[in-house]
Amino acid sequence: MRAALREDLPRLMAVMSAAFVPKWGEAWTRRQVEDSLLAGFCHYCLISPAGEPAAPGEQAAGFTLARTIAGETELLLLAVDPQFRRQGLGTVLVEMLAREGLSRGADRLFLEMRRGNPAEHLYRGLGFEPVGERPNYYRTNDGQRIDAVTFARPLRNKS
Ligand SMILES: CC(C)(COP(=O)(O)OP(=O)(O)OC[C@H]1O[C@@H](n2cnc3c(N)ncnc32)[C@H](O)[C@@H]1OP(=O)(O)O)[C@@H](O)C(=O)NCCC(=O)NCCS
């Protein structure tokens, strides 16, 4: 494992445990994150409480985990530690990902979320529009079924 990833994984996982409510079963394990990054297509961004890329040794306040394949960047996970929410960090993370996607040759940002996740307000505010749904796609830890809703946002202006 690269040295940077070895240093970043614990910081990313600390945000993961603080940010995701266990009931929804959305948090990934360290192994899942590590495997997704080592497989190659996935990339991540760690942000500091000040909204900058987290410097080595600095506390991370949020992260994105995404993959870019065939001209599309898919946001797999977006998380901000509850103590740093509603300060614009989620917004900064999505915009950082948009730039990263462009630099990796993507034309659009895509994501899928459970219906009813308040994150929808953030996504709509950033120009994402619903493009589909998958009925009963998710199963919560207590067995409840919830629809998945997919959203997309173009990364390049059509001319
Ligand atoms: C979703 C999440 C990343 C938002 O992070 P954040 O740093 O608080 O987001 P921002 O401060 O950039 O929010 C920007 C705007 O989005 C909207 N918004 C964000 N969170 C919201 C919420 N819980 N309810 C309603 N609107 C919300 C608001 O319009 C907000 O602007 P405002 O604070 O001026 O009203 C964070 O709540 C989180 O980690 N949630 C748990 C994990 C999760 O569900 N991730 C998404 C699916 S993977």
The ligand as an ORCA input file, in Angstrom:
! r2SCAN-3c Opt
* xyz 0 1
  C     -24.730     15.057      3.392
  C     -23.524     15.687      4.104
  C     -22.242     15.214      3.427
  C     -23.631     17.213      4.003
  O     -22.432     17.802      4.490
  P     -22.379     19.360      4.923
  O     -20.946     19.734      5.052
  O     -23.236     19.584      6.105
  O     -23.017     20.078      3.644
  P     -22.989     21.650      3.322
  O     -22.674     22.447      4.541
  O     -22.124     21.873      2.127
  O     -24.522     21.899      2.915
  C     -24.825     22.724      1.813
  C     -26.328     22.857      1.694
  O     -26.931     21.575      1.477
  C     -28.191     21.508      2.173
  N     -28.105     20.531      3.267
  C     -26.993     19.912      3.747
  N     -27.329     19.044      4.739
  C     -28.675     19.136      4.890
  C     -29.617     18.508      5.752
  N     -29.253     17.579      6.671
  N     -30.933     18.833      5.646
  C     -31.333     19.751      4.726
  N     -30.480     20.395      3.865
  C     -29.181     20.089      3.958
  C     -28.428     22.906      2.733
  O     -29.081     23.651      1.722
  C     -27.006     23.399      2.935
  O     -26.918     24.795      2.937
  P     -27.222     25.610      4.323
  O     -26.411     24.943      5.413
  O     -26.754     26.988      3.981
  O     -28.694     25.490      4.549
  C     -23.497     15.291      5.617
  O     -24.749     15.618      6.195
  C     -23.229     13.821      5.879
  O     -22.072     13.404      5.999
  N     -24.299     12.994      5.995
  C     -24.159     11.573      6.339
  C     -23.587     10.776      5.200
  C     -24.483     10.823      3.975
  O     -25.681     10.587      4.041
  N     -23.862     11.079      2.792
  C     -24.565     11.172      1.532
  C     -24.815      9.851      0.910
  S     -23.345      8.898      0.594
*
